[in-house]
Amino acid sequence: MNKKMFKISLITSLFSGKGGTERAVINLANNLCNTNKVKIISVFTNKNDTPKFPISEEVEIIHLGLGKYNFLYRIYKLWRELKKHIRMDDFIIGQVPFINILLAIYKFFKIIPFECKTIALEHTSFFAVKKTTRLLTFITYKYIDIVVSLTQYSAQQFHKKGIHRTKIIPNVVSFTSSRTSTCSKKVILSVGRMSSEKNFVYIIESLSDILKKNTDWQLHIIGSEGNDTQNIYNTIQKLNLENSVIIENFTNNISEKYLSSSIYVLASKYEGFPMVLIEAKVFGLPIVAHDCLTGPKEIIKENDGILTPYMDSIAFSRAVEELIKDEEKRVSFGKNAVKNAKEFSPNIILNKWNNLFKELKDVTN
């Protein structure tokens, strides 16, 4: 592949947040820019907003600054402004449904040329999108060149609605590490925004008896404030777990938190493709997660973690207790996790993207 082979735009609503979508967008841009000319177009941010994750100097950043406008004027401005920046691109990758719907409309009305290929990247859980928005994706995605899903389940849902031009490409892992956890520290870790869909209250309640039985173990929750923050603190107080559950703000040095933990837990109500699970595997942590519709089942293997039935708190707590009691199993799972994480390495995922670009260009030619 020649240096700077393609012009690629990644369009997102925000890129200055601390969430998984922002991290995935920046990771993809950082990897693609090695061989392509890449820009991130951020719809709602302005030039004073800075990313919370490292971004290559090779990536151009364009802020449309539409967050200050009301809804209707925002739609009007987006329609006018976005097309100015993407008409000369080889590939346009939309990161959220409302942007992808707009790209489909551009394509339908031939506002962007046939040679410019549109890619709808579905970052979020299939069912996390509002019903009206999802219905619009079913109608408009037929004009998108291809839909990229993170999971097999999401791709199948589009197939059922007659959208067959799909590809499954997982997110690229955001960390590499020469160090891994020894799985000897008595810390259970969970990372994520303290919002209700992350289900931290469920985790605390499920592990309450386990933590009271194993007083030398702690649950550490790392994340920025969300709509469930106060509920989380109230639950800790109600269950008298102030010494067993530690809440910490999100940190850019999250790698040290993984390294000083021995078990990773996740019990989200829904996920797209939870990067935290891949990161946990990179650092050699065994995982316990419940089986929400998409995400954990695509990442956890039998030899590196335990997948429990959705919202089955008894099975969830028993799985964690099993790993607490069996250090040999923790260590074994952790070593396997490191090996299994390699399937999400930058080289492998980038190769999938490059193959997709070639396929789409072959259709044009």
Order of alpha helices (4+ residues) and beta strands (2+ residues): beta-alpha-beta-beta-alpha-beta-alpha-beta-alpha-beta-alpha-beta-beta-alpha-beta-alpha-beta-alpha-beta-alpha-beta-alpha-beta-alpha-alpha-alpha
